[in-house]
Every structure is written in C-alpha cells, then in structure tokens.
C-alpha cells in the first residue's frame, strides 16, 4: 500500500521561505519511471501542479514559479522536499504531494495523493 | 501551456441520473487525459487515466471517453457518494495543467 504524508509549517510570513516534506512508503524513488509531484490548491479554487522529481533525479517545474521552487529527494529516508522562496499571501493553499507511478506507455498520472497540508501566508 | 476548460463549473443531478462532465483542451493532447474526484476536505483521487482507462478499485459506473481536444467523464447512475468535484488534467506535456473543476450537486 502506497501512502504519502506532507509536513511543514502551517503559517509563514510574507517573504519567508517555505519548506515542505513529503514522507512516503510503499514504493521506492529508485524504481525506474517513478516520481513524486507537488500540487497545490488555494481555498475554494482549482488544483495547480508545481513540481515533479523522477527516480533519476530529473526535475520539472511549473514555468511561472520556476525561479522560486526547488524539489529534491532523499531516497534513503523516503522523502521529497519542496522549497518555495519569497512567499506571498497568494501562495496560501493546501499543498499536496502525490505518487507518479511508472507507465510503460508514458501516461503520467498522480496516484495516490497525500492528505495535504494547509499553508497560510500572513504577517 | 495547455489550457483545460471545464464547463459548467457546477451541475445539479439526482441519484440514479446519468451524468456527463465535459473537458476541453486548448490543443490536441491525444489520449493524455486524467480524471480525478475530490470530496470536501479530502485529497483528489484518480478515477480515469489515459482518457478511458479505469483506475483499479474505481466503480464501473465511471467511464471516460474522448481524444484530441474533447473529453467526457460519464457516471452511468449517480450514487450518493458521487457528489463531489471532478477535475480533468492533461498529461501530454509539462506543465501538467488541471481544469477548473465541475461540482456535482444534489438536485
């Protein structure tokens, strides 16, 4: 059974850096084709994909936030870390991490997702 | 970026109804389309991937169709537990974008 869980601060101040950790079990980030992604959802709004890291350390970022985001992995601890710099109130959202399973046909999907963590940006 | 459009943003239906939820991509994405269900306060759950492949464990009343730019999620007989918000997501290329969601409400 694959599970993921996000952890990090619930409140950050504007201009601060947010660091979120995704701790997972039931799969390995050394397995070919596997990845972990981050997706966020502002209150009452739609989902927005942010970043994805693959088993081979290949990384993808949403272009609009590329300069503020860093995604890394620690395979020995089964963790993926997302940092976002220069936080702003508009970044207030629930942040999810999700498993990207291997697919021989190349179809990306996110399954399953962590429970999410609400991050509020306010002074 | 590929834009995903879901309209309407909400619809009302009754238990037992056949419900269809459309999703349109701003360019041809072949069959690179996923559907997720999200209930209030919960994380999204994958229903359909590759436009029409049912995720393991998902009831067979859910089905997906379409290719290119136009896609549809169908619930053949709406159940009480199906009242939720449904999102489409293109997996054709990064950034992997989601639609704005369609909320299925009780009539």
Interface residues (C-beta under 8 A of the other chain):
Chain A: X46 X47 X48 X49 X52 X60 X62 X63 X64 X96 X103 X105 X107 X108 X109 X110 X111 X112 X113 X114 X115 X116
Chain B: X1 X31 X32 X34 X36 X42 X43 X44 X45 X46 X49 X50 X55 X87 X89 X91 X94 X95 X96 X97 X98 X99 X100 X101
